[in-house]
Amino acid sequence: MSQISVIVPMFNAEKYLEAALDSILAQTHLPSELVLIDDGSTDSTHSIAQEFQRRNTSEAISIVLLRQEHAGPGAARNLGLEHCGGSFLSFLDADDLWAKEKLAWQMAEFARDPELELVTGEVQNFFSPELDPSLRDQVKFVTEPMQGGAMTGTILARREAFLRTGTFDASVLFGDFLPWLAKARDLGIKAAQIGRPVLFRRVHLSNFSRVQQRHHRDYLIAAKRALDERRRSGQNQ
């Protein structure tokens, strides 16, 4: 059976980390490895991850816990890429959740088409129960399923895809996946998308301002870098 490594960047995620990790362990197709990266948390995130690692009694799943100074999710994912050993790679942010069939659906796509290098799926936003209703009304995001090909948490990729494209853009806090995806498309990496939600993205009080402001700013920066990458690629052809 092909080995799957799941990389989880964590920053001050004490409220939601356990639920995110449980959604990985609830997969109908279990990964072989979890690589948890504490991105300089100042709350109890690291101790929660340590306890999760200690409680793991499965011989089939290896849990690696790493720590770095706060540098953002892109840098944390890149550190995870250095330390993971799976032939397939996937990612989940520490406040989001996976559909329990996420990896099974995606591995079935790879089985149907051995030439595939990347499989994504849809994403569905949901409001965390503690988020005040008045704040919910301010969030512009839809709650119906939508295409999630540009979100890191939806993907499952062959390791070879990362060997070809390189790592994530760690200079932006959010949207680091967009330049990677643009480069992957330019390189002709064969991709497929599942037409159902594989990722449930949590909107909560701690990330509310990011969702409303920094999300849009950093995605604009990342989108520009993705466009620049495509232009450079066209010039070099």
Secondary structure, 3 states (H helix, E strand, C coil): CCCEEEEEEECCCCCCHHHHHHHHHCCCCCCCEEEEEEECCCCCHHHHHHHHHHHCCCCCCEEEEEEECCCCHHHHHHHHHHHCCCCEEEECCCCCEECCCHHHHHHHHHHHCCCCCEEEEEEEEEECCCCCHHHHCCCCCCCCCEECCCCHHHCEEEHHHHHHHCCCCCCCCCCCHHHHHHHHHHCCCCEEEEEEEEEEEEECHHHHHHHHHHHHHHHHHHHHHHHHHHHHHHHHC
